[in-house]
Amino acid sequence: MFPPWVVCLLTLGCLITRAMTVVVAILVANDPLFRPLAAILAVLMAAGLVHAFARNNKVGVFGGTVWWHHLRLVHALGYMLYAILTLLEVSWAPYVLAVDLFVAFAALFYKKVILPAKSTDQIPV
């Protein structure tokens, strides 16, 4: 598997990419040319997530294990909801992706901080 520093870089890259997706979605929210393109990209991303979930594919882009496999449908729902709301020209559609970013960060925090802390808890005497 990957050394811890590589996992950290990949995780940071994922969160930064998701944050950039939110920023781009906000920037194109009022652009009649790019708004449909953003929606199409979101549908394609959602379809990829659903496909990977349906095939039970737990291998990531770089060959590592996808620990967040169980959240793929949640992320797909977020991207589909964003696409639909964007096509309906709902002004707050990009913020759906911000919620998706929060879900990703919360899952990462739970996996890397909460679970390790639980496993080291001692029973008080």
C-alpha positions as CSV (number, residue, x, y, z in Angstrom):
1,M,0.0,0.0,0.0
2,F,1.0,3.7,0.0
3,P,3.1,5.3,2.7
4,P,1.2,7.6,5.1
5,W,2.6,10.8,3.5
6,V,1.2,9.7,0.0
7,V,-2.2,8.9,1.5
8,C,-2.2,12.4,3.1
9,L,-1.3,14.0,-0.2
10,L,-4.0,12.1,-2.0
11,T,-6.6,12.9,0.6
12,L,-5.6,16.6,0.6
13,G,-5.8,16.5,-3.2
14,C,-9.3,15.1,-3.1
15,L,-10.6,17.7,-0.7
16,I,-8.9,20.5,-2.7
17,T,-10.4,19.2,-5.9
18,R,-13.9,19.0,-4.3
19,A,-13.5,22.6,-3.0
20,M,-12.4,23.8,-6.4
21,T,-15.5,22.1,-7.9
22,V,-17.6,24.2,-5.5
23,V,-15.9,27.4,-6.4
24,V,-16.3,26.7,-10.2
25,A,-19.9,25.8,-9.7
26,I,-20.5,29.1,-7.9
27,L,-18.6,31.0,-10.6
28,V,-20.7,29.5,-13.5
29,A,-24.0,29.6,-11.7
30,N,-25.2,32.6,-13.6
31,D,-23.5,31.9,-17.0
32,P,-26.1,30.5,-19.5
33,L,-23.3,28.9,-21.6
34,F,-21.4,27.1,-18.8
35,R,-24.3,26.2,-16.5
36,P,-25.6,23.3,-18.7
37,L,-22.0,22.1,-19.2
38,A,-21.5,22.0,-15.4
39,A,-24.7,20.1,-15.0
40,I,-23.7,17.5,-17.7
41,L,-20.3,17.0,-15.9
42,A,-22.1,16.5,-12.6
43,V,-24.4,13.9,-14.2
44,L,-21.3,12.1,-15.6
45,M,-19.6,12.2,-12.2
46,A,-22.7,10.9,-10.5
47,A,-23.0,8.1,-13.1
48,G,-19.4,7.1,-12.5
49,L,-20.0,6.9,-8.8
50,V,-23.2,4.8,-9.1
51,H,-21.4,2.5,-11.6
52,A,-18.5,2.0,-9.3
53,F,-20.9,1.3,-6.4
54,A,-23.0,-1.1,-8.4
55,R,-19.9,-3.0,-9.5
56,N,-18.7,-3.0,-5.9
57,N,-15.4,-1.5,-7.1
58,K,-13.3,-0.7,-4.0
59,V,-10.1,0.2,-5.9
60,G,-9.3,3.8,-6.3
61,V,-7.8,5.8,-9.2
62,F,-4.3,5.2,-8.0
63,G,-4.8,1.5,-7.1
64,G,-5.5,2.0,-3.3
65,T,-8.5,0.8,-1.4
66,V,-11.5,3.1,-1.4
67,W,-12.5,3.3,2.2
68,W,-15.4,5.6,1.4
69,H,-17.1,3.1,-0.9
70,H,-20.2,3.1,1.2
71,L,-20.6,6.9,0.6
72,R,-20.5,6.7,-3.2
73,L,-24.3,6.8,-3.5
74,V,-24.4,9.8,-1.1
75,H,-21.9,11.7,-3.3
76,A,-23.8,10.6,-6.5
77,L,-27.0,12.0,-5.0
78,G,-25.3,15.3,-4.3
79,Y,-24.0,15.6,-7.8
80,M,-27.4,14.6,-9.4
81,L,-29.2,17.1,-7.2
82,Y,-26.7,19.8,-8.2
83,A,-27.2,19.0,-11.9
84,I,-31.0,19.1,-11.6
85,L,-31.1,22.3,-9.6
86,T,-28.6,23.9,-12.0
87,L,-30.7,23.1,-15.0
88,L,-33.7,24.5,-13.2
89,E,-31.6,27.7,-12.6
90,V,-31.9,27.5,-8.8
91,S,-29.5,30.1,-7.3
92,W,-28.3,27.9,-4.4
93,A,-27.5,24.8,-6.5
94,P,-23.7,25.2,-6.1
95,Y,-24.1,25.0,-2.3
96,V,-25.3,21.4,-2.7
97,L,-21.7,20.6,-3.7
98,A,-20.5,22.5,-0.6
99,V,-22.6,20.2,1.5
100,D,-21.1,17.2,-0.4
101,L,-17.6,18.6,0.5
102,F,-18.7,18.8,4.1
103,V,-19.8,15.2,4.0
104,A,-16.5,14.1,2.6
105,F,-14.6,16.1,5.2
106,A,-16.8,14.8,8.0
107,A,-16.3,11.2,6.8
108,L,-12.5,11.7,6.7
109,F,-12.5,13.2,10.1
110,Y,-14.5,10.3,11.5
111,K,-12.2,7.7,9.8
112,K,-8.9,9.3,10.8
113,V,-9.7,11.0,14.1
114,I,-12.8,9.6,15.8
115,L,-12.3,5.9,15.1
116,P,-8.6,5.8,16.1
117,A,-9.5,7.6,19.3
118,K,-12.3,5.0,20.1
119,S,-9.9,2.1,19.5
120,T,-7.4,3.5,22.1
121,D,-10.0,4.2,24.8
122,Q,-9.3,2.4,28.1
123,I,-12.0,1.2,30.4
124,P,-11.8,3.2,33.6
125,V,-11.0,1.2,36.7
